[in-house]
Amino acid sequence: MIKGLGNLKESLKTIKDLQGSLGNLDATSPEKMMESMGIDMEQLSKDFMSSYNHKVKLHYTFDSENKTPEYAYPTDSGFDLRSNVDLEIMPFGRELVPTGLYVSIPEGYEIQVRPKSGLAIKKGLSVLNTPGTVDQGYTGEIKVILINMSNDFQSINKGDKIAQAVLCPVVAGKYVELIKQDKIQDNDRGSNGFGSTGN
């Protein structure tokens, strides 16, 4: 009983201290509010930026004589994938093209394989399953399904850029709980699909 009273006194003191600190709260702006709570906004901003600007490490091995993967510009979203073989793709045909690249994708990420705009406009070549998904658990060779949408045979030489790889954050299946229910609750869009927002 006495111990319980002691805990109650401590709790009341904590509440009183909290009320005292809230009495000095400056709510005229979010910055002033944080400062009146003893939070250094400049340091908070620095801490946030340093955590945001950290580099994601993407480990890889490369079984090819091609140029090693690199980002052409620091602002690029993806790096080029190059063919590891010479081949020809017939009109409206498709080929699975090896790249010689193996990656260890960090947890919380996937690699999306996307078409190269130059190949699409000049040769009519695209990635068939756009974007192709390389899951975090996959450690085999990255291969690209190319499709020839032109009326002509298209040649690919070893070393040619065929696609780009973009490292993207993703929610993996182990963090998702699939819950079956009888009906999905309607929202403002409902079942309105293709073309429902106009041309």
PyRosetta script that sets phi, psi and omega in degrees:
from pyrosetta import init, pose_from_sequence

init()
pose = pose_from_sequence("MIKGLGNLKESLKTIKDLQGSLGNLDATSPEKMMESMGIDMEQLSKDFMSSYNHKVKLHYTFDSENKTPEYAYPTDSGFDLRSNVDLEIMPFGRELVPTGLYVSIPEGYEIQVRPKSGLAIKKGLSVLNTPGTVDQGYTGEIKVILINMSNDFQSINKGDKIAQAVLCPVVAGKYVELIKQDKIQDNDRGSNGFGSTGN")
pose.set_psi(1, -47.2)
pose.set_omega(1, -179.3)
pose.set_phi(2, -64.1)
pose.set_psi(2, -40.2)
pose.set_omega(2, 178.5)
pose.set_phi(3, -62.3)
pose.set_psi(3, -41.5)
pose.set_omega(3, 178.7)
pose.set_phi(4, -61.5)
pose.set_psi(4, -38.0)
pose.set_omega(4, 177.6)
pose.set_phi(5, -66.6)
pose.set_psi(5, -38.0)
pose.set_omega(5, 178.3)
pose.set_phi(6, -62.2)
pose.set_psi(6, -43.9)
pose.set_omega(6, 178.0)
pose.set_phi(7, -63.7)
pose.set_psi(7, -38.4)
pose.set_omega(7, 179.1)
pose.set_phi(8, -64.8)
pose.set_psi(8, -42.2)
pose.set_omega(8, 178.3)
pose.set_phi(9, -61.1)
pose.set_psi(9, -42.6)
pose.set_omega(9, 178.9)
pose.set_phi(10, -61.2)
pose.set_psi(10, -44.3)
pose.set_omega(10, -179.7)
pose.set_phi(11, -62.4)
pose.set_psi(11, -42.6)
pose.set_omega(11, 179.4)
pose.set_phi(12, -65.0)
pose.set_psi(12, -38.4)
pose.set_omega(12, 177.9)
pose.set_phi(13, -63.8)
pose.set_psi(13, -42.5)
pose.set_omega(13, 178.7)
pose.set_phi(14, -61.2)
pose.set_psi(14, -42.7)
pose.set_omega(14, 179.3)
pose.set_phi(15, -64.1)
pose.set_psi(15, -41.0)
pose.set_omega(15, -179.9)
pose.set_phi(16, -64.2)
pose.set_psi(16, -42.4)
pose.set_omega(16, 178.1)
pose.set_phi(17, -62.2)
pose.set_psi(17, -41.5)
pose.set_omega(17, -179.9)
pose.set_phi(18, -64.2)
pose.set_psi(18, -41.9)
pose.set_omega(18, 178.3)
pose.set_phi(19, -62.7)
pose.set_psi(19, -39.4)
pose.set_omega(19, 178.8)
pose.set_phi(20, -62.6)
pose.set_psi(20, -42.8)
pose.set_omega(20, -179.2)
pose.set_phi(21, -71.1)
pose.set_psi(21, -33.9)
pose.set_omega(21, 178.3)
pose.set_phi(22, -70.2)
pose.set_psi(22, -27.0)
pose.set_omega(22, 178.1)
pose.set_phi(23, -64.2)
pose.set_psi(23, -25.8)
pose.set_omega(23, 179.5)
pose.set_phi(24, -94.7)
pose.set_psi(24, 8.0)
pose.set_omega(24, -175.4)
pose.set_phi(25, -71.1)
pose.set_psi(25, 127.2)
pose.set_omega(25, 176.8)
pose.set_phi(26, -99.0)
pose.set_psi(26, 105.1)
pose.set_omega(26, -175.4)
pose.set_phi(27, -98.9)
pose.set_psi(27, 21.4)
pose.set_omega(27, -178.0)
pose.set_phi(28, -71.6)
pose.set_psi(28, -23.3)
pose.set_omega(28, 175.6)
pose.set_phi(29, -158.1)
pose.set_psi(29, 158.4)
pose.set_omega(29, 178.7)
pose.set_phi(30, -57.9)
pose.set_psi(30, -38.1)
pose.set_omega(30, -179.5)
pose.set_phi(31, -64.9)
pose.set_psi(31, -47.3)
pose.set_omega(31, 180.0)
pose.set_phi(32, -62.7)
pose.set_psi(32, -38.6)
pose.set_omega(32, 179.8)
pose.set_phi(33, -62.2)
pose.set_psi(33, -45.7)
pose.set_omega(33, -179.6)
pose.set_phi(34, -63.8)
pose.set_psi(34, -42.8)
pose.set_omega(34, -179.3)
pose.set_phi(35, -64.7)
pose.set_psi(35, -39.8)
pose.set_omega(35, 179.6)
pose.set_phi(36, -69.4)
pose.set_psi(36, -16.5)
pose.set_omega(36, 175.5)
pose.set_phi(37, -92.1)
pose.set_psi(37, 4.3)
pose.set_omega(37, 176.8)
pose.set_phi(38, 86.6)
pose.set_psi(38, 16.8)
pose.set_omega(38, -179.1)
pose.set_phi(39, -97.3)
pose.set_psi(39, 125.2)
pose.set_omega(39, 178.9)
pose.set_phi(40, -80.3)
pose.set_psi(40, 105.3)
pose.set_omega(40, -174.8)
pose.set_phi(41, -64.0)
pose.set_psi(41, -37.0)
pose.set_omega(41, -179.5)
pose.set_phi(42, -64.7)
pose.set_psi(42, -43.7)
pose.set_omega(42, 179.3)
pose.set_phi(43, -67.5)
pose.set_psi(43, -39.7)
pose.set_omega(43, 178.6)
pose.set_phi(44, -60.4)
pose.set_psi(44, -42.7)
pose.set_omega(44, 178.7)
pose.set_phi(45, -63.6)
pose.set_psi(45, -43.2)
pose.set_omega(45, 178.6)
pose.set_phi(46, -62.4)
pose.set_psi(46, -44.6)
pose.set_omega(46, -180.0)
pose.set_phi(47, -61.8)
pose.set_psi(47, -41.8)
pose.set_omega(47, 179.8)
pose.set_phi(48, -63.4)
pose.set_psi(48, -47.1)
pose.set_omega(48, -177.8)
pose.set_phi(49, -65.4)
pose.set_psi(49, -36.9)
pose.set_omega(49, 179.8)
pose.set_phi(50, -68.2)
pose.set_psi(50, -35.4)
pose.set_omega(50, 177.9)
pose.set_phi(51, -74.2)
pose.set_psi(51, -32.5)
pose.set_omega(51, -179.0)
pose.set_phi(52, -73.7)
pose.set_psi(52, -34.8)
pose.set_omega(52, -174.4)
pose.set_phi(53, -89.6)
pose.set_psi(53, 12.6)
pose.set_omega(53, 179.9)
pose.set_phi(54, -69.5)
pose.set_psi(54, 151.9)
pose.set_omega(54, -179.2)
pose.set_phi(55, -88.5)
pose.set_psi(55, 135.9)
pose.set_omega(55, 174.3)
pose.set_phi(56, -85.0)
pose.set_psi(56, 128.8)
pose.set_omega(56, -178.8)
pose.set_phi(57, -89.6)
pose.set_psi(57, 123.1)
pose.set_omega(57, 178.1)
pose.set_phi(58, -117.0)
pose.set_psi(58, 100.9)
pose.set_omega(58, -178.8)
pose.set_phi(59, -81.0)
pose.set_psi(59, 141.7)
pose.set_omega(59, -179.5)
pose.set_phi(60, -148.5)
pose.set_psi(60, 159.6)
pose.set_omega(60, 166.8)
pose.set_phi(61, -122.6)
pose.set_psi(61, 157.2)
pose.set_omega(61, -170.3)
pose.set_phi(62, -138.2)
pose.set_psi(62, 110.6)
pose.set_omega(62, -179.8)
pose.set_phi(63, -102.5)
pose.set_psi(63, 68.3)
pose.set_omega(63, -175.4)
pose.set_phi(64, -161.8)
pose.set_psi(64, 156.0)
pose.set_omega(64, 173.4)
pose.set_phi(65, -91.3)
pose.set_psi(65, -1.2)
pose.set_omega(65, 179.4)
pose.set_phi(66, -66.5)
pose.set_psi(66, 167.6)
pose.set_omega(66, 174.5)
pose.set_phi(67, -60.3)
pose.set_psi(67, 136.9)
pose.set_omega(67, -178.7)
pose.set_phi(68, -67.7)
pose.set_psi(68, 151.3)
pose.set_omega(68, -178.0)
pose.set_phi(69, -59.4)
pose.set_psi(69, 140.5)
pose.set_omega(69, 175.9)
pose.set_phi(70, -159.6)
pose.set_psi(70, 155.9)
pose.set_omega(70, 173.3)
pose.set_phi(71, -84.2)
pose.set_psi(71, 125.1)
pose.set_omega(71, -178.4)
pose.set_phi(72, -64.1)
pose.set_psi(72, -39.4)
pose.set_omega(72, 178.4)
pose.set_phi(73, -132.1)
pose.set_psi(73, 148.7)
pose.set_omega(73, -179.7)
pose.set_phi(74, -59.2)
pose.set_psi(74, -24.4)
pose.set_omega(74, -178.0)
pose.set_phi(75, -91.6)
pose.set_psi(75, -0.2)
pose.set_omega(75, -179.9)
pose.set_phi(76, -67.9)
pose.set_psi(76, 144.4)
pose.set_omega(76, 176.7)
pose.set_phi(77, -80.6)
pose.set_psi(77, -30.0)
pose.set_omega(77, -175.3)
pose.set_phi(78, -135.4)
pose.set_psi(78, 168.6)
pose.set_omega(78, 173.8)
pose.set_phi(79, -117.2)
pose.set_psi(79, 153.9)
pose.set_omega(79, -174.0)
pose.set_phi(80, -73.8)
pose.set_psi(80, 142.3)
pose.set_omega(80, 169.1)
pose.set_phi(81, -105.1)
pose.set_psi(81, 135.2)
pose.set_omega(81, -176.5)
pose.set_phi(82, -116.9)
pose.set_psi(82, 148.5)
pose.set_omega(82, 178.2)
pose.set_phi(83, -67.4)
pose.set_psi(83, 139.7)
pose.set_omega(83, 177.7)
pose.set_phi(84, -101.1)
pose.set_psi(84, 8.1)
pose.set_omega(84, -178.9)
pose.set_phi(85, -144.4)
pose.set_psi(85, 163.3)
pose.set_omega(85, 168.0)
pose.set_phi(86, -92.2)
pose.set_psi(86, 136.4)
pose.set_omega(86, 177.4)
pose.set_phi(87, -158.7)
pose.set_psi(87, 168.5)
pose.set_omega(87, 177.1)
pose.set_phi(88, -129.3)
pose.set_psi(88, 136.9)
pose.set_omega(88, 179.9)
pose.set_phi(89, -113.5)
pose.set_psi(89, 123.8)
pose.set_omega(89, -179.3)
pose.set_phi(90, -70.6)
pose.set_psi(90, 160.4)
pose.set_omega(90, 178.5)
pose.set_phi(91, -54.3)
pose.set_psi(91, 129.6)
pose.set_omega(91, -178.6)
pose.set_phi(92, 59.3)
pose.set_psi(92, 19.9)
pose.set_omega(92, 175.1)
pose.set_phi(93, -93.8)
pose.set_psi(93, 169.9)
pose.set_omega(93, 179.2)
pose.set_phi(94, -137.7)
pose.set_psi(94, 150.5)
pose.set_omega(94, -179.3)
pose.set_phi(95, -140.6)
pose.set_psi(95, 145.0)
pose.set_omega(95, 173.7)
pose.set_phi(96, -92.4)
pose.set_psi(96, 111.9)
pose.set_omega(96, -170.8)
pose.set_phi(97, -105.3)
pose.set_psi(97, 118.7)
pose.set_omega(97, 178.5)
pose.set_phi(98, -74.8)
pose.set_psi(98, 150.4)
pose.set_omega(98, -179.9)
pose.set_phi(99, -116.3)
pose.set_psi(99, -14.8)
pose.set_omega(99, -176.8)
pose.set_phi(100, 77.5)
pose.set_psi(100, 5.3)
pose.set_omega(100, -176.4)
pose.set_phi(101, -102.3)
pose.set_psi(101, 131.4)
pose.set_omega(101, 175.5)
pose.set_phi(102, -124.0)
pose.set_psi(102, 133.1)
pose.set_omega(102, -176.6)
pose.set_phi(103, -128.0)
pose.set_psi(103, 154.2)
pose.set_omega(103, 171.5)
pose.set_phi(104, -111.3)
pose.set_psi(104, 100.3)
pose.set_omega(104, -173.1)
pose.set_phi(105, -81.6)
pose.set_psi(105, 129.0)
pose.set_omega(105, 179.8)
pose.set_phi(106, -66.4)
pose.set_psi(106, 154.4)
pose.set_omega(106, 179.9)
pose.set_phi(107, -60.7)
pose.set_psi(107, 139.9)
pose.set_omega(107, 180.0)
pose.set_phi(108, 90.7)
pose.set_psi(108, 6.7)
pose.set_omega(108, -178.4)
pose.set_phi(109, -133.4)
pose.set_psi(109, 162.9)
pose.set_omega(109, 168.8)
pose.set_phi(110, -139.2)
pose.set_psi(110, 164.3)
pose.set_omega(110, 170.6)
pose.set_phi(111, -107.2)
pose.set_psi(111, 130.4)
pose.set_omega(111, 173.7)
pose.set_phi(112, -103.0)
pose.set_psi(112, 129.6)
pose.set_omega(112, 178.6)
pose.set_phi(113, -97.4)
pose.set_psi(113, 116.6)
pose.set_omega(113, -173.6)
pose.set_phi(114, -120.7)
pose.set_psi(114, 155.9)
pose.set_omega(114, 179.9)
pose.set_phi(115, -67.6)
pose.set_psi(115, 160.7)
pose.set_omega(115, 171.4)
pose.set_phi(116, -95.2)
pose.set_psi(116, 127.7)
pose.set_omega(116, -177.3)
pose.set_phi(117, -63.1)
pose.set_psi(117, -35.8)
pose.set_omega(117, 179.6)
pose.set_phi(118, -63.1)
pose.set_psi(118, -43.0)
pose.set_omega(118, 178.0)
pose.set_phi(119, -64.8)
pose.set_psi(119, -38.0)
pose.set_omega(119, -178.2)
pose.set_phi(120, -64.6)
pose.set_psi(120, -46.1)
pose.set_omega(120, -175.3)
pose.set_phi(121, -78.5)
pose.set_psi(121, -35.5)
pose.set_omega(121, -175.9)
pose.set_phi(122, -84.4)
pose.set_psi(122, -37.3)
pose.set_omega(122, -174.0)
pose.set_phi(123, -120.7)
pose.set_psi(123, -7.8)
pose.set_omega(123, -177.0)
pose.set_phi(124, 74.0)
pose.set_psi(124, 22.0)
pose.set_omega(124, -179.9)
pose.set_phi(125, -97.8)
pose.set_psi(125, 137.3)
pose.set_omega(125, -179.9)
pose.set_phi(126, -144.2)
pose.set_psi(126, 167.7)
pose.set_omega(126, 173.3)
pose.set_phi(127, -84.4)
pose.set_psi(127, 123.9)
pose.set_omega(127, -172.3)
pose.set_phi(128, -65.1)
pose.set_psi(128, -47.1)
pose.set_omega(128, -177.9)
pose.set_phi(129, -98.5)
pose.set_psi(129, 64.8)
pose.set_omega(129, -173.5)
pose.set_phi(130, -79.5)
pose.set_psi(130, 129.8)
pose.set_omega(130, -14.8)
pose.set_phi(131, -81.7)
pose.set_psi(131, 143.6)
pose.set_omega(131, 173.0)
pose.set_phi(132, -70.2)
pose.set_psi(132, 143.4)
pose.set_omega(132, -177.8)
pose.set_phi(133, -109.7)
pose.set_psi(133, 127.1)
pose.set_omega(133, 171.3)
pose.set_phi(134, -109.3)
pose.set_psi(134, 108.8)
pose.set_omega(134, -177.3)
pose.set_phi(135, -72.5)
pose.set_psi(135, 157.9)
pose.set_omega(135, -179.4)
pose.set_phi(136, -57.4)
pose.set_psi(136, -35.4)
pose.set_omega(136, -177.2)
pose.set_phi(137, -78.0)
pose.set_psi(137, -10.5)
pose.set_omega(137, -177.5)
pose.set_phi(138, -84.2)
pose.set_psi(138, 128.2)
pose.set_omega(138, -179.7)
pose.set_phi(139, -123.7)
pose.set_psi(139, 9.8)
pose.set_omega(139, 178.1)
pose.set_phi(140, -78.9)
pose.set_psi(140, -177.6)
pose.set_omega(140, 179.9)
pose.set_phi(141, -66.7)
pose.set_psi(141, 137.4)
pose.set_omega(141, 174.3)
pose.set_phi(142, -77.6)
pose.set_psi(142, 123.4)
pose.set_omega(142, 177.6)
pose.set_phi(143, -123.2)
pose.set_psi(143, 148.8)
pose.set_omega(143, -174.3)
pose.set_phi(144, -115.5)
pose.set_psi(144, 128.8)
pose.set_omega(144, 174.8)
pose.set_phi(145, -87.1)
pose.set_psi(145, 104.4)
pose.set_omega(145, 178.7)
pose.set_phi(146, -95.3)
pose.set_psi(146, 140.2)
pose.set_omega(146, 174.3)
pose.set_phi(147, -122.7)
pose.set_psi(147, 139.2)
pose.set_omega(147, 178.8)
pose.set_phi(148, -98.7)
pose.set_psi(148, 107.7)
pose.set_omega(148, -178.5)
pose.set_phi(149, -93.9)
pose.set_psi(149, 10.7)
pose.set_omega(149, -179.9)
pose.set_phi(150, -98.2)
pose.set_psi(150, 174.4)
pose.set_omega(150, 178.5)
pose.set_phi(151, -90.7)
pose.set_psi(151, 4.4)
pose.set_omega(151, -176.5)
pose.set_phi(152, -120.0)
pose.set_psi(152, 156.3)
pose.set_omega(152, 170.7)
pose.set_phi(153, -65.7)
pose.set_psi(153, 139.5)
pose.set_omega(153, 179.6)
pose.set_phi(154, -122.6)
pose.set_psi(154, 129.4)
pose.set_omega(154, -178.9)
pose.set_phi(155, -95.7)
pose.set_psi(155, 139.9)
pose.set_omega(155, 172.5)
pose.set_phi(156, -120.2)
pose.set_psi(156, 127.5)
pose.set_omega(156, 177.3)
pose.set_phi(157, -102.1)
pose.set_psi(157, 152.2)
pose.set_omega(157, 177.2)
pose.set_phi(158, -56.9)
pose.set_psi(158, 129.7)
pose.set_omega(158, -179.1)
pose.set_phi(159, 99.1)
pose.set_psi(159, -13.7)
pose.set_omega(159, 178.2)
pose.set_phi(160, -67.0)
pose.set_psi(160, 143.2)
pose.set_omega(160, 173.6)
pose.set_phi(161, -72.2)
pose.set_psi(161, 128.1)
pose.set_omega(161, -176.4)
pose.set_phi(162, -120.4)
pose.set_psi(162, -18.8)
pose.set_omega(162, -177.8)
pose.set_phi(163, -167.1)
pose.set_psi(163, 178.1)
pose.set_omega(163, 173.3)
pose.set_phi(164, -130.1)
pose.set_psi(164, 147.9)
pose.set_omega(164, -179.7)
pose.set_phi(165, -107.0)
pose.set_psi(165, 127.1)
pose.set_omega(165, -179.5)
pose.set_phi(166, -120.0)
pose.set_psi(166, 120.4)
pose.set_omega(166, 177.1)
pose.set_phi(167, -80.5)
pose.set_psi(167, 120.7)
pose.set_omega(167, -173.9)
pose.set_phi(168, -127.9)
pose.set_psi(168, 140.3)
pose.set_omega(168, 172.6)
pose.set_phi(169, -68.1)
pose.set_psi(169, 146.1)
pose.set_omega(169, -177.0)
pose.set_phi(170, -153.2)
pose.set_psi(170, 151.9)
pose.set_omega(170, 175.0)
pose.set_phi(171, -90.9)
pose.set_psi(171, 113.1)
pose.set_omega(171, -178.8)
pose.set_phi(172, -74.4)
pose.set_psi(172, 159.0)
pose.set_omega(172, -176.6)
pose.set_phi(173, -56.5)
pose.set_psi(173, -31.1)
pose.set_omega(173, -177.5)
pose.set_phi(174, -68.4)
pose.set_psi(174, -15.3)
pose.set_omega(174, 178.3)
pose.set_phi(175, -99.7)
pose.set_psi(175, 4.9)
pose.set_omega(175, -177.8)
pose.set_phi(176, -116.2)
pose.set_psi(176, 132.1)
pose.set_omega(176, 174.4)
pose.set_phi(177, -107.7)
pose.set_psi(177, 115.4)
pose.set_omega(177, 178.5)
pose.set_phi(178, -82.5)
pose.set_psi(178, 120.9)
pose.set_omega(178, -176.5)
pose.set_phi(179, -119.9)
pose.set_psi(179, 114.7)
pose.set_omega(179, 178.7)
pose.set_phi(180, -80.0)
pose.set_psi(180, 136.5)
pose.set_omega(180, 174.1)
pose.set_phi(181, -142.2)
pose.set_psi(181, 164.8)
pose.set_omega(181, -174.3)
pose.set_phi(182, -70.7)
pose.set_psi(182, -33.2)
pose.set_omega(182, -174.9)
pose.set_phi(183, -147.9)
pose.set_psi(183, 141.9)
pose.set_omega(183, 174.7)
pose.set_phi(184, -91.6)
pose.set_psi(184, 133.0)
pose.set_omega(184, -178.7)
pose.set_phi(185, -66.8)
pose.set_psi(185, 133.0)
pose.set_omega(185, 178.8)
pose.set_phi(186, -67.6)
pose.set_psi(186, 146.8)
pose.set_omega(186, 170.7)
pose.set_phi(187, -121.5)
pose.set_psi(187, -164.0)
pose.set_omega(187, -173.8)
pose.set_phi(188, -67.5)
pose.set_psi(188, -23.6)
pose.set_omega(188, -179.0)
pose.set_phi(189, -91.9)
pose.set_psi(189, -31.1)
pose.set_omega(189, -179.1)
pose.set_phi(190, 61.9)
pose.set_psi(190, -133.2)
pose.set_omega(190, -177.5)
pose.set_phi(191, -96.7)
pose.set_psi(191, 11.7)
pose.set_omega(191, 179.4)
pose.set_phi(192, -67.7)
pose.set_psi(192, 120.9)
pose.set_omega(192, -174.2)
pose.set_phi(193, -114.8)
pose.set_psi(193, -125.4)
pose.set_omega(193, -174.6)
pose.set_phi(194, -53.8)
pose.set_psi(194, 127.0)
pose.set_omega(194, 175.1)
pose.set_phi(195, 76.5)
pose.set_psi(195, 6.5)
pose.set_omega(195, -174.2)
pose.set_phi(196, -73.6)
pose.set_psi(196, -16.5)
pose.set_omega(196, 178.6)
pose.set_phi(197, -100.0)
pose.set_psi(197, 10.3)
pose.set_omega(197, 179.1)
pose.set_phi(198, 97.3)
pose.set_psi(198, -176.4)
pose.set_omega(198, -177.0)
pose.set_phi(199, -79.5)
pose.dump_pdb("model.pdb")
